Amino acid sequence: MSAEIYATLAWLPKAPADFRQRCRASVGVPPSSPGGVKHLSGYALDENQLLQLSAAVELVRALNGSLSPLVPFRLGILGNATLEPLVPALIATALRYGIDLQCVKGDYAQVLQEAMEPESAVNRSKPDAVLVALDYRAFPTADRSNDAGHASALVSDALAFVGMLQTGIRERSNALCILQTLAPPPELLFGSLDRLVPGTPRQFASAFNAGLPEVAQRERGVVFDVAALAETIGLADWYSPTQWNLAKFPFDAKFLPVYADHVCRIIAALRGKARRCLILDLDNTVWGGVIGDDGLEGIVIGQGDATGEAYLEIQRTALALRDRGIILAVSSKNEDQVARSAFIEHPEMLLRENHIAVFQANWNDKATNIKAIASELSLGLDAMVFLDDNPVERALIREMLPEVAVPELPDDPALYARTLQAGGYFESTVFSEEDQQRAAFYEGNARRVALRDQATDIQSYLRSLNMTIGFAPFDLTGRSRITQLINKSNQFNLTTKRYSEQEIADIENDPSCFTLQVRLTDSFGDNGMISVIICRFLSPGTWEIDTWLMSCRVLGRGVEQMVLREILHHAKARGVKRLLGRYFPTERNGLVREHFKKLGFELVAQDESENTTWQLETDVEIDPAPMAVNRSGFELSAV
C-alpha cells in the first residue's frame, strides 16, 4: 500500500470519470479558470490522462498563443533512453505548479552531440534548464577483476563526462542543468556485499551519486535524486526489463506520472513556486478525537498507543518542516482557549504554542481563516498547504481557494505524515541559513503585528521597533538568497524579471550595474534579507531600476523610503541625475501599481498593456523613516 502512495499520486484527488471530455471542453476556457487546463492538472493522472491533457494544452496554445498567466519555462531533455513519452507528461504535470512548460528533446542517445554543438536543437532553443536524464546503462561497467583503481577511474570518468556535458550546455545556451542521480539495478552480484565490492553497479552508483552534487555546483546546476525516488518505490518495481528490451524506456511507464511530478517540483522551485506555510487542522489531524467533546484528557496522542503515535508522527513532521523554515499555522473549528490548551498543557504534545506563527481557532469557515492567515503572514494563498482529515473541508477549500494545496489523506492516520511528504510541496533547490530561519522571521512578524495593534499611533509603533536597515552590494555570500528572492517574489515586485544564479553572478561583476541587498533587524530579531535592487546605466546620467522587490512582511515600516534614499545616495555619488522606474503589471503585483507615484516619481509613459515608466530627479530629498542605517557592506570609496 505504501508504494502505491507514490505510484498513484495518492495525495491528489482522483480524476473524474469524464476526464477526457473535460479536457476537450477546457480548450475554450482560460487556463487558470475552473475547468481550464491548470484546474484539470490538479487530479492524480495516469500516463494516458497526462497525454490527453497535454493534447488540450497544445490546442489552447494554438488558439491563444500562450497559457498566460502561467509562468513560461523551456526545458531541454537529454538522455540515453527513449524520452518521447516524457514530453507530454511533463507539459501536463507542469500546469499543476503554475508553469507553462515547453520541451525541446534531443535526439535519441545523442547526449554529447546535443550538449556540445552550438546549433543543436536543445542549445539553439535557449532553454531555461536542461534535464540530463542518464541512467546507469549510459556508462561502461567494470570488469569482474575486483580492481579498485579501475572501478574508481570509471566513476571519475563518468562524473567528468557529466561535468563536460553541463559546461557545454552552460557555455552554449546559458541554461542550468538538472542532473540525475543513478538508481542502481535491483539485481545483486554479491548480495549484501554489493555496495562494498569495487565495480558492482551498486557500488558504482553510490560513488557516482556521492560526487554528483559537487559537479552540479560548479555550474550552478541542481540535482534530481532519481535514486531516492526509485528506492522509495522499490528498485524491482522501478525498472522494467521488458520495457527496456522492447522500447529502451528507462523505467516502468506506470511511474511516468510521479517522475514527471518530481521534475516539475524542481522547475517550480527554480521559479520560486514552492510552498512556504503548512496550515494544520487539529481534531483528528494533529491528535485523535475532538478536544471540545472529549476534553484535554480524552484526545489520543502519545507513546504506547498505535493511534497516538500516528498523530505524534504528524507533529514530528511539522516540527521538522519548521526547522527547515516552513511556517506553521492552525485553522480549526474550535473555541480558541480550548484548542490552545492542548499546546500549552498536554504533556505528550510535541507542537507547542510558540511553534505556531498564526493560530486561528474559531467558528468561521476554514476558507475565511486561511485567507486571514495568508493576510497576517503577508503571503499569497499559493504559498499555503492545508492539512485536514475531513474530506468535506478539503473539497470546500479546493473549491473556494484553488490556489491552496490540499493533500488527500488516507483513512489510516499512520500514513498522514508519509502522504504529506510524498506530495513534495516544499521542494527546494537551495537551502540557506535564511531559509532555516524563515519560520522564526514570520513568528516574529506576528508579534510585531500584535504590538502595532496596541500602539496609539504608527510613528510611536515604528520607533518602538528600534529598527536598523543594512545595505550591501550583491556578493557571493548572499547570491543564493538573492536569486531565490528574485525568482519567488511576486507581490511586491515591480518588473518580476527572473534571473538565474549565474546571471546574478554576472550582474555582480558588471560595472554598468548597481546592486543592493537589504536586511532589516529590530527589537524582535533579524528579518533577514528583505529587499533586492538592480539598477542599470541606461544612458549618461540615467539609471533604470531594473529590479525592485521587497518582502511583504515589512510593508508599512518605511523600508521603501529608506531604500529609495539609499539608491539616491549612490546615484548622486556616481553623477546620475535621473532615475527611471518601470512597472510591468502581472496577475499578482497589483500591490505596487502606485509604488513609484507614492515615492514622488512622475509618470512619463504608459502603453496599451498598462506597463508604465516613471521618472525622478536625483536631487530630491526623501524624509527618513525611524531606523538606523548600516552600510558596512560598501567600501567608502564606492560611495
DATA-V271291 format. One record per pair of residues at least 4 apart in sequence whose C-alpha atoms are under 8 Angstrom apart, sorted by sequence separation. I is the first residue (numbers start at 0). J is the second residue. If there is no record, write none. Layout:
# DATA-V271291
i:I j:J
i:I j:J
This chain:
# DATA-V271291
i:0 j:4
i:1 j:5
i:2 j:6
i:3 j:7
i:4 j:8
i:5 j:9
i:14 j:18
i:17 j:21
i:18 j:22
i:19 j:23
i:20 j:24
i:21 j:25
i:22 j:26
i:24 j:28
i:25 j:29
i:28 j:32
i:31 j:35
i:34 j:38
i:35 j:39
i:36 j:40
i:37 j:41
i:40 j:44
i:44 j:48
i:45 j:49
i:46 j:50
i:47 j:51
i:48 j:52
i:49 j:53
i:50 j:54
i:51 j:55
i:52 j:56
i:53 j:57
i:54 j:58
i:55 j:59
i:56 j:60
i:57 j:61
i:58 j:62
i:59 j:63
i:60 j:64
i:61 j:65
i:78 j:82
i:82 j:86
i:84 j:88
i:85 j:89
i:86 j:90
i:87 j:91
i:88 j:92
i:89 j:93
i:90 j:94
i:91 j:95
i:92 j:96
i:93 j:97
i:94 j:98
i:105 j:109
i:106 j:110
i:109 j:113
i:110 j:114
i:111 j:115
i:112 j:116
i:118 j:122
i:119 j:123
i:120 j:124
i:121 j:125
i:122 j:126
i:133 j:137
i:146 j:150
i:147 j:151
i:148 j:152
i:149 j:153
i:150 j:154
i:151 j:155
i:152 j:156
i:153 j:157
i:154 j:158
i:155 j:159
i:156 j:160
i:157 j:161
i:158 j:162
i:159 j:163
i:160 j:164
i:161 j:165
i:162 j:166
i:163 j:167
i:164 j:168
i:165 j:169
i:166 j:170
i:167 j:171
i:168 j:172
i:169 j:173
i:189 j:193
i:192 j:196
i:198 j:202
i:199 j:203
i:200 j:204
i:201 j:205
i:202 j:206
i:203 j:207
i:204 j:208
i:205 j:209
i:206 j:210
i:207 j:211
i:208 j:212
i:210 j:214
i:211 j:215
i:212 j:216
i:213 j:217
i:214 j:218
i:215 j:219
i:216 j:220
i:224 j:228
i:225 j:229
i:226 j:230
i:227 j:231
i:228 j:232
i:229 j:233
i:230 j:234
i:232 j:236
i:233 j:237
i:234 j:238
i:235 j:239
i:239 j:243
i:240 j:244
i:241 j:245
i:242 j:246
i:243 j:247
i:248 j:252
i:250 j:254
i:251 j:255
i:254 j:258
i:255 j:259
i:256 j:260
i:257 j:261
i:258 j:262
i:259 j:263
i:260 j:264
i:261 j:265
i:262 j:266
i:263 j:267
i:264 j:268
i:265 j:269
i:266 j:270
i:267 j:271
i:268 j:272
i:280 j:284
i:281 j:285
i:282 j:286
i:283 j:287
i:289 j:293
i:290 j:294
i:293 j:297
i:294 j:298
i:300 j:304
i:303 j:307
i:304 j:308
i:305 j:309
i:306 j:310
i:307 j:311
i:308 j:312
i:309 j:313
i:310 j:314
i:311 j:315
i:312 j:316
i:313 j:317
i:314 j:318
i:315 j:319
i:316 j:320
i:317 j:321
i:318 j:322
i:319 j:323
i:320 j:324
i:321 j:325
i:333 j:337
i:334 j:338
i:335 j:339
i:336 j:340
i:337 j:341
i:338 j:342
i:339 j:343
i:340 j:344
i:341 j:345
i:350 j:354
i:351 j:355
i:363 j:367
i:364 j:368
i:365 j:369
i:366 j:370
i:367 j:371
i:368 j:372
i:369 j:373
i:370 j:374
i:371 j:375
i:372 j:376
i:373 j:377
i:374 j:378
i:378 j:382
i:379 j:383
i:389 j:393
i:390 j:394
i:391 j:395
i:392 j:396
i:393 j:397
i:394 j:398
i:395 j:399
i:396 j:400
i:397 j:401
i:411 j:415
i:414 j:418
i:415 j:419
i:416 j:420
i:417 j:421
i:418 j:422
i:419 j:423
i:420 j:424
i:430 j:434
i:431 j:435
i:432 j:436
i:433 j:437
i:436 j:440
i:437 j:441
i:438 j:442
i:439 j:443
i:440 j:444
i:441 j:445
i:442 j:446
i:443 j:447
i:444 j:448
i:445 j:449
i:446 j:450
i:447 j:451
i:448 j:452
i:449 j:453
i:450 j:454
i:455 j:459
i:456 j:460
i:457 j:461
i:458 j:462
i:459 j:463
i:460 j:464
i:461 j:465
i:462 j:466
i:473 j:477
i:474 j:478
i:475 j:479
i:477 j:481
i:478 j:482
i:479 j:483
i:480 j:484
i:481 j:485
i:482 j:486
i:483 j:487
i:484 j:488
i:488 j:492
i:498 j:502
i:499 j:503
i:500 j:504
i:501 j:505
i:502 j:506
i:503 j:507
i:504 j:508
i:505 j:509
i:520 j:524
i:521 j:525
i:536 j:540
i:537 j:541
i:538 j:542
i:550 j:554
i:554 j:558
i:557 j:561
i:558 j:562
i:559 j:563
i:560 j:564
i:561 j:565
i:562 j:566
i:563 j:567
i:564 j:568
i:565 j:569
i:566 j:570
i:567 j:571
i:568 j:572
i:569 j:573
i:570 j:574
i:571 j:575
i:584 j:588
i:585 j:589
i:588 j:592
i:593 j:597
i:594 j:598
i:595 j:599
i:596 j:600
i:605 j:609
i:606 j:610
i:615 j:619
i:633 j:637
i:634 j:638
i:3 j:8
i:4 j:9
i:25 j:30
i:30 j:35
i:31 j:36
i:32 j:37
i:33 j:38
i:34 j:39
i:44 j:49
i:59 j:64
i:60 j:65
i:77 j:82
i:93 j:98
i:94 j:99
i:105 j:110
i:114 j:119
i:117 j:122
i:118 j:123
i:121 j:126
i:145 j:150
i:168 j:173
i:169 j:174
i:188 j:193
i:194 j:199
i:197 j:202
i:198 j:203
i:215 j:220
i:216 j:221
i:229 j:234
i:232 j:237
i:242 j:247
i:243 j:248
i:267 j:272
i:268 j:273
i:279 j:284
i:280 j:285
i:281 j:286
i:282 j:287
i:283 j:288
i:288 j:293
i:289 j:294
i:290 j:295
i:293 j:298
i:302 j:307
i:303 j:308
i:320 j:325
i:321 j:326
i:333 j:338
i:340 j:345
i:363 j:368
i:373 j:378
i:374 j:379
i:387 j:392
i:388 j:393
i:396 j:401
i:397 j:402
i:409 j:414
i:430 j:435
i:454 j:459
i:455 j:460
i:461 j:466
i:473 j:478
i:498 j:503
i:507 j:512
i:520 j:525
i:521 j:526
i:536 j:541
i:537 j:542
i:553 j:558
i:570 j:575
i:571 j:576
i:584 j:589
i:595 j:600
i:596 j:601
i:605 j:610
i:606 j:611
i:633 j:638
i:3 j:9
i:4 j:10
i:28 j:34
i:29 j:35
i:30 j:36
i:31 j:37
i:32 j:38
i:59 j:65
i:60 j:66
i:76 j:82
i:93 j:99
i:94 j:100
i:113 j:119
i:116 j:122
i:117 j:123
i:168 j:174
i:169 j:175
i:187 j:193
i:193 j:199
i:196 j:202
i:197 j:203
i:215 j:221
i:242 j:248
i:243 j:249
i:267 j:273
i:279 j:285
i:282 j:288
i:283 j:289
i:300 j:306
i:301 j:307
i:302 j:308
i:320 j:326
i:321 j:327
i:342 j:348
i:373 j:379
i:387 j:393
i:397 j:403
i:408 j:414
i:409 j:415
i:451 j:457
i:454 j:460
i:489 j:495
i:506 j:512
i:519 j:525
i:520 j:526
i:536 j:542
i:537 j:543
i:570 j:576
i:595 j:601
i:596 j:602
i:605 j:611
i:28 j:35
i:29 j:36
i:30 j:37
i:31 j:38
i:59 j:66
i:93 j:100
i:106 j:113
i:112 j:119
i:113 j:120
i:114 j:121
i:168 j:175
i:169 j:176
i:189 j:196
i:194 j:201
i:195 j:202
i:215 j:222
i:242 j:249
i:243 j:250
i:282 j:289
i:290 j:297
i:299 j:306
i:300 j:307
i:301 j:308
i:341 j:348
i:373 j:380
i:396 j:403
i:397 j:404
i:408 j:415
i:488 j:495
i:507 j:514
i:519 j:526
i:520 j:527
i:535 j:542
i:536 j:543
i:604 j:611
i:605 j:612
i:28 j:36
i:30 j:38
i:105 j:113
i:113 j:121
i:114 j:122
i:141 j:149
i:168 j:176
i:193 j:201
i:194 j:202
i:229 j:237
i:242 j:250
i:282 j:290
i:290 j:298
i:299 j:307
i:300 j:308
i:342 j:350
i:343 j:351
i:397 j:405
i:473 j:481
i:518 j:526
i:519 j:527
i:534 j:542
i:535 j:543
i:584 j:592
i:603 j:611
i:604 j:612
i:25 j:34
i:26 j:35
i:90 j:99
i:113 j:122
i:141 j:150
i:193 j:202
i:212 j:221
i:242 j:251
i:264 j:273
i:288 j:297
i:289 j:298
i:301 j:310
i:342 j:351
i:343 j:352
i:359 j:368
i:396 j:405
i:451 j:460
i:486 j:495
i:518 j:527
i:519 j:528
i:534 j:543
i:535 j:544
i:602 j:611
i:603 j:612
i:604 j:613
i:24 j:34
i:25 j:35
i:26 j:36
i:90 j:100
i:165 j:175
i:212 j:222
i:288 j:298
i:300 j:310
i:301 j:311
i:317 j:327
i:342 j:352
i:370 j:380
i:373 j:383
i:408 j:418
i:450 j:460
i:485 j:495
i:486 j:496
i:518 j:528
i:519 j:529
i:534 j:544
i:535 j:545
i:582 j:592
i:602 j:612
i:603 j:613
i:25 j:36
i:89 j:100
i:90 j:101
i:165 j:176
i:188 j:199
i:194 j:205
i:211 j:222
i:238 j:249
i:239 j:250
i:287 j:298
i:288 j:299
i:300 j:311
i:407 j:418
i:485 j:496
i:486 j:497
i:517 j:528
i:518 j:529
i:533 j:544
i:534 j:545
i:602 j:613
i:603 j:614
i:40 j:52
i:90 j:102
i:141 j:153
i:238 j:250
i:239 j:251
i:286 j:298
i:287 j:299
i:393 j:405
i:406 j:418
i:485 j:497
i:486 j:498
i:516 j:528
i:517 j:529
i:518 j:530
i:532 j:544
i:533 j:545
i:534 j:546
i:601 j:613
i:602 j:614
i:21 j:34
i:39 j:52
i:140 j:153
i:237 j:250
i:238 j:251
i:286 j:299
i:287 j:300
i:339 j:352
i:359 j:372
i:393 j:406
i:406 j:419
i:485 j:498
i:516 j:529
i:517 j:530
i:532 j:545
i:533 j:546
i:600 j:613
i:601 j:614
i:22 j:36
i:139 j:153
i:187 j:201
i:237 j:251
i:286 j:300
i:393 j:407
i:516 j:530
i:517 j:531
i:532 j:546
i:533 j:547
i:600 j:614
i:601 j:615
i:105 j:120
i:236 j:251
i:357 j:372
i:515 j:530
i:516 j:531
i:531 j:546
i:532 j:547
i:580 j:595
i:600 j:615
i:36 j:52
i:86 j:102
i:104 j:120
i:105 j:121
i:184 j:200
i:406 j:422
i:482 j:498
i:515 j:531
i:516 j:532
i:531 j:547
i:532 j:548
i:599 j:615
i:22 j:39
i:103 j:120
i:104 j:121
i:183 j:200
i:184 j:201
i:237 j:254
i:390 j:407
i:482 j:499
i:514 j:531
i:515 j:532
i:530 j:547
i:531 j:548
i:596 j:613
i:21 j:39
i:86 j:104
i:103 j:121
i:183 j:201
i:357 j:375
i:385 j:403
i:387 j:405
i:482 j:500
i:514 j:532
i:515 j:533
i:530 j:548
i:531 j:549
i:595 j:613
i:36 j:55
i:138 j:157
i:287 j:306
i:357 j:376
i:384 j:403
i:385 j:404
i:386 j:405
i:513 j:532
i:514 j:533
i:530 j:549
i:36 j:56
i:287 j:307
i:380 j:400
i:383 j:403
i:384 j:404
i:385 j:405
i:386 j:406
i:388 j:408
i:404 j:424
i:513 j:533
i:514 j:534
i:529 j:549
i:530 j:550
i:83 j:104
i:103 j:124
i:183 j:204
i:286 j:307
i:381 j:402
i:382 j:403
i:383 j:404
i:384 j:405
i:385 j:406
i:387 j:408
i:479 j:500
i:482 j:503
i:512 j:533
i:513 j:534
i:529 j:550
i:82 j:104
i:182 j:204
i:338 j:360
i:380 j:402
i:381 j:403
i:384 j:406
i:478 j:500
i:512 j:534
i:513 j:535
i:181 j:204
i:287 j:310
i:380 j:403
i:381 j:404
i:512 j:535
i:180 j:204
i:181 j:205
i:286 j:310
i:335 j:359
i:511 j:535
i:512 j:536
i:529 j:553
i:69 j:94
i:82 j:107
i:285 j:310
i:286 j:311
i:335 j:360
i:478 j:503
i:511 j:536
i:584 j:609
i:72 j:98
i:74 j:100
i:76 j:102
i:81 j:107
i:181 j:207
i:284 j:310
i:285 j:311
i:329 j:355
i:334 j:360
i:335 j:361
i:478 j:504
i:583 j:609
i:584 j:610
i:70 j:97
i:71 j:98
i:72 j:99
i:73 j:100
i:74 j:101
i:75 j:102
i:76 j:103
i:77 j:104
i:78 j:105
i:80 j:107
i:180 j:207
i:181 j:208
i:327 j:354
i:328 j:355
i:333 j:360
i:334 j:361
i:365 j:392
i:583 j:610
i:14 j:42
i:69 j:97
i:70 j:98
i:71 j:99
i:72 j:100
i:73 j:101
i:74 j:102
i:75 j:103
i:76 j:104
i:77 j:105
i:79 j:107
i:80 j:108
i:180 j:208
i:285 j:313
i:327 j:355
i:328 j:356
i:329 j:357
i:330 j:358
i:331 j:359
i:332 j:360
i:333 j:361
i:334 j:362
i:542 j:570
i:582 j:610
i:583 j:611
i:12 j:41
i:13 j:42
i:14 j:43
i:19 j:48
i:22 j:51
i:26 j:55
i:69 j:98
i:70 j:99
i:71 j:100
i:72 j:101
i:73 j:102
i:74 j:103
i:75 j:104
i:76 j:105
i:77 j:106
i:78 j:107
i:79 j:108
i:284 j:313
i:285 j:314
i:326 j:355
i:327 j:356
i:328 j:357
i:329 j:358
i:330 j:359
i:331 j:360
i:332 j:361
i:333 j:362
i:366 j:395
i:475 j:504
i:581 j:610
i:582 j:611
i:11 j:41
i:12 j:42
i:13 j:43
i:14 j:44
i:18 j:48
i:22 j:52
i:25 j:55
i:26 j:56
i:69 j:99
i:71 j:101
i:73 j:103
i:75 j:105
i:78 j:108
i:79 j:109
i:326 j:356
i:327 j:357
i:328 j:358
i:329 j:359
i:330 j:360
i:331 j:361
i:332 j:362
i:366 j:396
i:581 j:611
i:582 j:612
i:11 j:42
i:12 j:43
i:13 j:44
i:77 j:108
i:78 j:109
i:79 j:110
i:180 j:211
i:328 j:359
i:329 j:360
i:331 j:362
i:332 j:363
i:365 j:396
i:581 j:612
i:11 j:43
i:19 j:51
i:23 j:55
i:26 j:58
i:27 j:59
i:67 j:99
i:77 j:109
i:78 j:110
i:318 j:350
i:332 j:364
i:580 j:612
i:581 j:613
i:10 j:43
i:22 j:55
i:26 j:59
i:54 j:87
i:66 j:99
i:77 j:110
i:178 j:211
i:321 j:354
i:332 j:365
i:366 j:399
i:474 j:507
i:542 j:575
i:579 j:612
i:580 j:613
i:9 j:43
i:53 j:87
i:65 j:99
i:314 j:348
i:315 j:349
i:331 j:365
i:366 j:400
i:473 j:507
i:540 j:574
i:541 j:575
i:544 j:578
i:579 j:613
i:580 j:614
i:8 j:43
i:53 j:88
i:56 j:91
i:314 j:349
i:315 j:350
i:330 j:365
i:472 j:507
i:481 j:516
i:540 j:575
i:541 j:576
i:542 j:577
i:543 j:578
i:544 j:579
i:545 j:580
i:579 j:614
i:7 j:43
i:8 j:44
i:30 j:66
i:77 j:113
i:314 j:350
i:318 j:354
i:539 j:575
i:540 j:576
i:541 j:577
i:542 j:578
i:543 j:579
i:544 j:580
i:545 j:581
i:578 j:614
i:579 j:615
i:7 j:44
i:30 j:67
i:31 j:68
i:50 j:87
i:53 j:90
i:178 j:215
i:311 j:348
i:540 j:577
i:541 j:578
i:542 j:579
i:543 j:580
i:544 j:581
i:577 j:614
i:578 j:615
i:7 j:45
i:31 j:69
i:49 j:87
i:50 j:88
i:53 j:91
i:311 j:349
i:330 j:368
i:541 j:579
i:543 j:581
i:560 j:598
i:577 j:615
i:578 j:616
i:30 j:69
i:49 j:88
i:52 j:91
i:129 j:168
i:176 j:215
i:223 j:262
i:330 j:369
i:477 j:516
i:577 j:616
i:578 j:617
i:277 j:317
i:384 j:424
i:576 j:616
i:577 j:617
i:50 j:91
i:472 j:513
i:473 j:514
i:576 j:617
i:46 j:88
i:49 j:91
i:178 j:220
i:180 j:222
i:223 j:265
i:291 j:333
i:472 j:514
i:473 j:515
i:575 j:617
i:576 j:618
i:49 j:92
i:175 j:218
i:176 j:219
i:177 j:220
i:178 j:221
i:179 j:222
i:180 j:223
i:181 j:224
i:182 j:225
i:183 j:226
i:291 j:334
i:471 j:514
i:472 j:515
i:473 j:516
i:175 j:219
i:176 j:220
i:177 j:221
i:178 j:222
i:179 j:223
i:180 j:224
i:181 j:225
i:182 j:226
i:328 j:372
i:471 j:515
i:472 j:516
i:76 j:121
i:129 j:174
i:131 j:176
i:134 j:179
i:175 j:220
i:176 j:221
i:177 j:222
i:178 j:223
i:179 j:224
i:180 j:225
i:181 j:226
i:182 j:227
i:295 j:340
i:302 j:347
i:470 j:515
i:471 j:516
i:517 j:562
i:75 j:121
i:122 j:168
i:126 j:172
i:127 j:173
i:128 j:174
i:129 j:175
i:130 j:176
i:131 j:177
i:132 j:178
i:133 j:179
i:134 j:180
i:135 j:181
i:151 j:197
i:175 j:221
i:177 j:223
i:179 j:225
i:180 j:226
i:291 j:337
i:295 j:341
i:301 j:347
i:470 j:516
i:471 j:517
i:485 j:531
i:571 j:617
i:125 j:172
i:127 j:174
i:128 j:175
i:129 j:176
i:130 j:177
i:131 j:178
i:132 j:179
i:134 j:181
i:135 j:182
i:150 j:197
i:151 j:198
i:182 j:229
i:290 j:337
i:291 j:338
i:300 j:347
i:301 j:348
i:433 j:480
i:470 j:517
i:484 j:531
i:570 j:617
i:571 j:618
i:124 j:172
i:125 j:173
i:126 j:174
i:127 j:175
i:128 j:176
i:129 j:177
i:130 j:178
i:131 j:179
i:133 j:181
i:134 j:182
i:135 j:183
i:150 j:198
i:182 j:230
i:277 j:325
i:279 j:327
i:281 j:329
i:290 j:338
i:300 j:348
i:431 j:479
i:469 j:517
i:470 j:518
i:480 j:528
i:115 j:164
i:122 j:171
i:123 j:172
i:125 j:174
i:128 j:177
i:130 j:179
i:149 j:198
i:154 j:203
i:158 j:207
i:169 j:218
i:185 j:234
i:275 j:324
i:276 j:325
i:277 j:326
i:278 j:327
i:279 j:328
i:280 j:329
i:281 j:330
i:282 j:331
i:431 j:480
i:468 j:517
i:469 j:518
i:114 j:164
i:122 j:172
i:147 j:197
i:157 j:207
i:165 j:215
i:184 j:234
i:185 j:235
i:275 j:325
i:276 j:326
i:277 j:327
i:278 j:328
i:279 j:329
i:280 j:330
i:281 j:331
i:295 j:345
i:429 j:479
i:468 j:518
i:469 j:519
i:481 j:531
i:496 j:546
i:567 j:617
i:40 j:91
i:75 j:126
i:114 j:165
i:145 j:196
i:146 j:197
i:147 j:198
i:183 j:234
i:184 j:235
i:275 j:326
i:276 j:327
i:277 j:328
i:278 j:329
i:279 j:330
i:280 j:331
i:468 j:519
i:494 j:545
i:495 j:546
i:40 j:92
i:73 j:125
i:74 j:126
i:75 j:127
i:77 j:129
i:115 j:167
i:145 j:197
i:146 j:198
i:154 j:206
i:155 j:207
i:158 j:210
i:162 j:214
i:166 j:218
i:182 j:234
i:276 j:328
i:278 j:330
i:279 j:331
i:467 j:519
i:468 j:520
i:494 j:546
i:73 j:126
i:74 j:127
i:75 j:128
i:76 j:129
i:77 j:130
i:78 j:131
i:79 j:132
i:80 j:133
i:111 j:164
i:114 j:167
i:115 j:168
i:145 j:198
i:150 j:203
i:154 j:207
i:158 j:211
i:161 j:214
i:162 j:215
i:165 j:218
i:466 j:519
i:467 j:520
i:493 j:546
i:494 j:547
i:40 j:94
i:41 j:95
i:72 j:126
i:73 j:127
i:74 j:128
i:75 j:129
i:76 j:130
i:77 j:131
i:78 j:132
i:79 j:133
i:110 j:164
i:114 j:168
i:117 j:171
i:184 j:238
i:466 j:520
i:467 j:521
i:492 j:546
i:493 j:547
i:40 j:95
i:72 j:127
i:73 j:128
i:74 j:129
i:75 j:130
i:76 j:131
i:77 j:132
i:78 j:133
i:79 j:134
i:116 j:171
i:117 j:172
i:143 j:198
i:165 j:220
i:466 j:521
i:492 j:547
i:493 j:548
i:74 j:130
i:76 j:132
i:77 j:133
i:115 j:171
i:142 j:198
i:158 j:214
i:465 j:521
i:466 j:522
i:492 j:548
i:564 j:620
i:37 j:94
i:38 j:95
i:79 j:136
i:141 j:198
i:281 j:338
i:464 j:521
i:465 j:522
i:491 j:548
i:492 j:549
i:564 j:621
i:36 j:94
i:37 j:95
i:79 j:137
i:140 j:198
i:141 j:199
i:464 j:522
i:491 j:549
i:563 j:621
i:140 j:199
i:463 j:522
i:464 j:523
i:491 j:550
i:564 j:623
i:37 j:97
i:140 j:200
i:488 j:548
i:491 j:551
i:488 j:549
i:490 j:551
i:560 j:621
i:488 j:550
i:560 j:622
i:561 j:623
i:485 j:548
i:560 j:623
i:561 j:624
i:560 j:624
i:135 j:200
i:376 j:441
i:573 j:638
i:557 j:623
i:558 j:624
i:572 j:638
i:557 j:624
i:376 j:444
i:556 j:624
i:557 j:625
i:135 j:204
i:376 j:445
i:569 j:638
i:375 j:445
i:568 j:638
i:447 j:523
i:446 j:523
i:443 j:523
i:443 j:524
i:356 j:438
i:440 j:524
i:356 j:441
i:357 j:442
i:440 j:525
i:356 j:442
i:440 j:526
i:355 j:442
i:440 j:527
i:494 j:581
i:357 j:445
i:493 j:581
i:494 j:582
i:495 j:583
i:356 j:445
i:493 j:582
i:494 j:583
i:468 j:558
i:493 j:583
i:494 j:584
i:278 j:369
i:493 j:584
i:433 j:527
i:433 j:528
i:461 j:556
i:493 j:588
i:492 j:588
i:490 j:587
i:491 j:588
i:489 j:587
i:490 j:588
i:493 j:591
i:489 j:588
i:490 j:589
i:491 j:590
i:492 j:591
i:493 j:592
i:316 j:416
i:325 j:425
i:490 j:590
i:491 j:591
i:312 j:413
i:490 j:591
i:284 j:386
i:310 j:412
i:313 j:415
i:284 j:387
i:309 j:412
i:310 j:413
i:313 j:416
i:284 j:388
i:309 j:413
i:312 j:416
i:278 j:383
i:280 j:385
i:283 j:388
i:308 j:413
i:309 j:414
i:276 j:382
i:277 j:383
i:278 j:384
i:279 j:385
i:280 j:386
i:281 j:387
i:306 j:412
i:309 j:415
i:274 j:381
i:275 j:382
i:276 j:383
i:277 j:384
i:278 j:385
i:279 j:386
i:280 j:387
i:306 j:413
i:274 j:382
i:275 j:383
i:276 j:384
i:277 j:385
i:278 j:386
i:279 j:387
i:280 j:388
i:444 j:552
i:272 j:381
i:273 j:382
i:274 j:383
i:277 j:386
i:272 j:382
i:274 j:384
i:324 j:434
i:323 j:434
i:324 j:435
i:326 j:437
i:327 j:438
i:379 j:490
i:441 j:552
i:323 j:435
i:324 j:436
i:325 j:437
i:326 j:438
i:322 j:435
i:323 j:436
i:324 j:437
i:325 j:438
i:322 j:436
i:324 j:438
i:134 j:249
i:324 j:439
i:326 j:441
i:322 j:438
i:321 j:438
i:284 j:412
i:274 j:424
i:275 j:425
i:273 j:424
i:274 j:425
i:273 j:425
i:274 j:426
i:273 j:426
i:273 j:427
i:268 j:426
i:468 j:626
i:470 j:628
i:264 j:423
i:268 j:427
i:269 j:428
i:466 j:625
i:467 j:626
i:468 j:627
i:469 j:628
i:470 j:629
i:471 j:630
i:264 j:424
i:268 j:428
i:465 j:625
i:466 j:626
i:467 j:627
i:468 j:628
i:469 j:629
i:470 j:630
i:471 j:631
i:472 j:632
i:265 j:426
i:465 j:626
i:466 j:627
i:467 j:628
i:468 j:629
i:469 j:630
i:470 j:631
i:471 j:632
i:472 j:633
i:261 j:423
i:264 j:426
i:265 j:427
i:467 j:629
i:469 j:631
i:470 j:632
i:471 j:633
i:265 j:428
i:462 j:625
i:470 j:633
i:92 j:256
i:461 j:625
i:462 j:626
i:81 j:246
i:81 j:247
i:82 j:248
i:80 j:247
i:81 j:248
i:88 j:255
i:92 j:259
i:93 j:260
i:96 j:263
i:458 j:625
i:80 j:248
i:81 j:249
i:88 j:256
i:92 j:260
i:96 j:264
i:80 j:249
i:98 j:267
i:85 j:255
i:89 j:259
i:93 j:263
i:97 j:267
i:88 j:259
i:89 j:260
i:92 j:263
i:96 j:267
i:89 j:262
i:378 j:551
i:85 j:259
i:89 j:263
i:377 j:551
i:377 j:552
i:96 j:272
i:376 j:552
i:46 j:252
i:222 j:428
i:46 j:253
i:49 j:256
i:221 j:428
i:45 j:253
i:46 j:255
i:45 j:255
i:46 j:256
i:45 j:256
i:44 j:256
i:271 j:483
i:271 j:484
i:269 j:483
i:271 j:486
i:272 j:487
i:270 j:486
i:271 j:487
i:269 j:486
i:270 j:487
i:271 j:488
i:6 j:232
i:5 j:232
i:270 j:497
i:2 j:231
i:2 j:232
i:2 j:233
i:6 j:253
i:6 j:254
i:8 j:256
i:7 j:256
i:8 j:257
i:6 j:256
i:7 j:257
i:6 j:257
i:5 j:257
i:219 j:500
i:219 j:501
i:218 j:501
i:12 j:406
i:11 j:406
i:12 j:407
i:10 j:406
i:11 j:407
i:10 j:407
i:9 j:407
i:10 j:408
i:10 j:418
i:9 j:418
i:10 j:419
i:10 j:421
i:10 j:422
i:4 j:418
i:8 j:422
i:5 j:421
i:4 j:421
i:68 j:585
i:68 j:586
